[in-house]
Amino acid sequence: MNKLSDIGLIGLAVMGENLVLNMESKGFQVSVYNRTTQKVDDFISGRAKGKNIVGTHSIEEFVDSLARPKKVMLMIKAGSAVDEMIEILIPHLSSGDIIIDGGNTHFPDTNRRTAFVESKGLFYIGTGVSGGEEGALLGPSIMPGGSKAAWPIVKPIFQAIAAKVEDGSPCCDWVGENGAGHFVKMVHNGIEYGDMQLITEAYHIMRDLLHLSADEMHLIFKEWNKGELDSYLIEITRDILAYKDTNGKPLVDKILDTAGQKGTGKWAAVTALDLGIPLTLIGEAVFSRCLSAVKNERVEASKILHGPENKFTIDKVKFIIDIKDALYASKIVS
């Protein structure tokens, strides 16, 4: 008789695939299912070839391949697709089985789904997963919340695949009941929005006021990343500024200045307004993205309001230190 899988995952986009490969690399057998079954076959014959990963082609086959209590993780598009999949799964699950939503879900939806799934005798976990595609493969930050009784069951898997800090502690622990996990992910993303906006403004001042080149700013960010500003976002900004296109010119100067957003930063700002919390910096970061997105309107407005000419003498070395200090102070108060 074939061994039953420790956990199953539905949704084989890159994040889903990478989480599966991460789990398998930590010694867990994983079953996978995707609505488009060809993706299952491609994964099993490709990146998952020779690994302890079980491909399935129906919900029945998928659920039957799991050991009890059955643990089903959803890595599918947030919204109605999650509700639809929960409805499909429930008839195939038994008391004590667990449904896990690892997508970018708005926390009120997780509150509602936790109550609904628990009313069926099952457990529900809504978990934030941070770190992008690379993090999913090599170690993400994981923020689980929902049915607390489910935590001891999924804890060994989640903490095994999570990123580790220097002392070996996993970047994963129980956050709280209902939608707490997705709430924390929302706040986390809001903080990241604010941090990126601060870095953007530092870059903007150095480029447009001090007229520094991308190479010069690369060296500045490289130096900043050695001290108190050391962080992943400063590090990748340093690397972006050094990256050249095929003509040997800085690629950053070719990137269209329109930013998109997935919605979690906006949710953080709206929630702060609902709760009466002065989340001003994160709110302004969201508005800056909204402004960035209306490129045509900005171009038309610039024909009427040209802005200052920025012609004045300044000690660049001292001013760069001031920018660094202002960036650090802003991070603290954000």
N, C-alpha and C positions, 0 to 999 in steps of 0.2 A: 504493500500500500504506500502511495506517495505521501511524503511528509507535507503537512498542512503549513501554510505560510503564517509568519508572525504578524504581518500587516498587509493590507491591500491599498492600492492607490488608483484613483480614477482621474484621468486627465493627463495625457502625455504630450503637453507642450514642453518647452525646454525646462521650465521650473519643475514640473512633475517628473520628467525623466531624470533630472539631476538629483532630486530628493530620493528617488528610487535607487539610483546608483550609490548615493551616499549611505543609505540604509544597508544595502547589500554589502558594501565595503566594511561595515561594522559588524557583520556576521548575521544579519537578519535575512530570512527568506521573504521575498516580497512578491505579491501577485499584482498584476496590472490589468486595467481595462480602459478602453477608450471608445467613445461612441462610434468613431470611424475606426473600424477594426483593422484596417490596413496599417494604421499607425502602430498598433500593437505588433503586427507581424514585422514591420520595418524596424521597430525598436528591438525586438527579440533577436532578429537576424543581424542587427547592427551593433549599437552601443552595448546592448545587454547580452550579446552572444557569449556563451560559455559561463555565464554568471548565474547565481542562485535566484533567478527571477522567473516567475511563472506568468506566461501570457494567457489571457482568457478572451473569449469572444462573445460572452453574454453575461448579464448581471447574475443569472443563476449559477453559471460556471464560476464566475468570479467569487461570489459569496461562499459557495461550497468549498472553495480552495483555501479558506481561512480557518485558522485554529480559533477555538473559543477562549475567552470572549472575543468575538470578531471585531477587528479594528479597521475601519474604512476611512481613508483620508481622501478628501476631495480637493483637487487642484484644478478647478474649473472657473470659468468667468463668473465674477460676483453678480448677484441679482437673481432673476427668476430661474436661471439654470440650476442654481443651488437648491431652491425650493422643489423644482421638478425632480431632481435627482434624489432628494430626501424622500419624496413620495414614492419613487420607484424602489428605493432600497428597503423601506420599512417593512413591507410584507415578507421580505426574505431574511429579516433579522429577528433575534430573540432577546428576551429580557437580559439586560446586562451588556449587550453589544454596544459598540461605540461608533458614532459618526463624527468625523473631524473635518472642519472646514478650514483649509489653509490659505484661502484667497484673501484679497483685499476687500473684506466685507465691512459695511457700515455697522457699528456696534448695536444700534437698535434692532437691526435684522437678526443679529446673533442672539439678543435677548429673547426675541419672539421665537426663534427656532429652537433655542434651548428648552423653553417651556413646552413647545409642541412635541419635540422628540422625547422629553422626559415623560410626557403624558402617555406615551406609547410604551413605557417601560424600558426605554433605551437611554443611553448617555450621549451627551453632545458636547463637543469641544470646539470652540472657535479660537483659532490660534493665529497670531501674527507671525509671519516668516520674513525676516529681514536679511538682506545681504545680496539680493539679486541672484542671477543665474549662477555666478561663481560661488556665492555663499551657499546656495542650495546644494551644490556638489561637494564643496570642501568644508562647510560648516557655517550654517546660518545662526542668527540670533532668533530664538523661538519664544513666543509669548503666549502660552496657553491659558484659556479661561473657560468657564462653563460648568459642567457637572463635576463637582469636586471628587466624587467617588471614582471617576474615571482616571484621575491623575496618577495614582499608583500603578495603574495598568499600562499607561502609555509612557510614563516617566523614563523607564530604562531605554526605550527607543529614542525618545526626543533628546534626552541628555547625552546619549551616545553620539548622535549625529550633529549636535550643536557645536558651534565654535567654542573654543576654550581660551580662558585668560591665562596669564603667565603661570599662575599656581595650579593650573589644570581644572579649575572650576568651570562648569559648562555655562554658556550664555543662554540658559533656559531654566526657568522655575515657574511654579504655579503663580498666576497673577491674581485670580479671583473668580467669582461666580459670574454666570450669564455672559454678557459681552465684554467682560473686563480685558480679555486678551486682545480683541480687536480694538478696544478703546485705547489700550497702551500703544498698539501699532499705529493708530491714528495720531496720537500725540507724538510718538517717535518720528513719524513722517513730517509732522508740522515743525518739529525742532529742526529737522534736516532742511526743510524749506527755508527756515530762517537763517540757518548757517550758510546755505548756498547763496542767499541774497546778500549777506554780509560780505562774503568772498567776492561776489559780483561787483559790489560797490567799491571795494578796495581795488579791484582790477580796473574798474571804470575810471576811478580817480587817477591811478597811475598811467593809464593809457591816454586819457583825454586831457588831463590837467598837466601831468608831468611829461607827457609825450614819450613814454618809455616804449621800447620795442618788446615784442613777445619774448625774445631771447633774454632781454634785461629782466623782465618780470619773472621769467623762469628761474633765474638765479636768485631773485628775491624770495620767491615762494620756496625754493630749495632751502634757503637759509632759515626761513620762518619755520619750516617743518622740523628743524633740529631742536627747537625750543618749546616754549609753552603752547605754541600754536600747532604742535605736532598732532596731525589727525589724518584720517583717510581722505577727507575732502581736500585738505591742503596738499596732500601728496599727489592726488590725481590732477589737481589744478597745475601743480608743478610740471607733471608729465605732459598734460595737454598743451601747455605753452611751448614745450620743446618739440612737439610733433610737427613734422614738415609734410607738405603734400608732394606730389610727384615732381613738381617744379622746384622743390627746395624752399618753398615759401611757408610761413607759419599757417597751419591748417585752421587755427582758431579764427583767423581773419576772413576765412571763406565761409564760416558757419552762419546761416541765416539767423538773425536776432529775433526769433520768435520761439517762445518756450511753451510747451504743453504741460498738462497736469492730469493725473489720474483721479484726483478728487479727494484724497485723504487729507491733504493740507487744507482744502476748503472746508472739509468736515470739521477739522480741528478749530478753525476760525469761527464757524457757525455755532459749534457747541460752546465755545467760549462766550459768544454773544448770548446764547440761551441761558448760560449759567451766570452771566454777569462778571466774567473773568476778563481783566484787561490784558489779553494776549496780543498786545499791540504789534510787536515785531513780526510775529508769525502772520498776523493779519495783513500787515503791509507787504510781506513777502508774497502772499497769495495775490494781493492786488497788483503787485509788480508783474506777476506772471500773466494776469489778465490784461494788463497794459501791453506787455510784450506781444501778446497774441494778436492784437489789433494793428498789425504792421501798416496796412494801407492808411488807416486813420492817422497814425503817427507821421507817416510821410507827408500827408496833406497838411497836418498841423505845423510841421517844421517849415513849410513854405511861408507861414504867417509869423510864427514865433521862432526866431532863429537861435535864441539863447546867447549867453555871454561868449566873448571871443577868447577868454582865458589867456590874456596876454599880461603876464606879470612876472617879476623876478622872485625866485624862491630858492632856498637851500634844499636841494632835492634829497640829499642824504638825511638831513634832519626831518624833512617832511615824510619820508618813507618810514622812519622810526615812529613818527606820530600816527601814521596810518596803521602800522602794526599794533601800536598800543590801543588805538581806537577799536580795531578789530577784536582784540583780546577782551577789552572792556565790554564791547557789545555782545560778545558770546556769553560773558558772565551774566549780563542783565537780561538776556533774551529768554 
